[in-house]
Amino acid sequence: MATIIGKLAREVGYVNVDQVHDGYSALDRLREKKYGLLLSDWDMRPMNGTELTSSAQRSDEFSHPIIMLRRAKLRRVQLGS
């Protein structure tokens, strides 16, 4: 999913797109570089998207929009009899 979103972000004009796998890595990256937008998964471990958002908003280094994404859980359904 992150690969697809990264590709879409590049297609709409975001040039520098970085991906990390958890909230702690995202905070470290926010301290290292300036970003214009943060896209975050809601359901990460060990730091979830809500915790990441709160930490980023308290930081002086990041003052841009944050968008939270929630993945839908898919399940198989058997149709017919």
Secondary structure, DSSP 8 states (H G I E B T S, - for coil): -HHHHHHHHHHTT-------SSHHHHHHHHHHS--S-EEEESS-SSS-HHHHHHHHHH-SS--S-EEEE------------
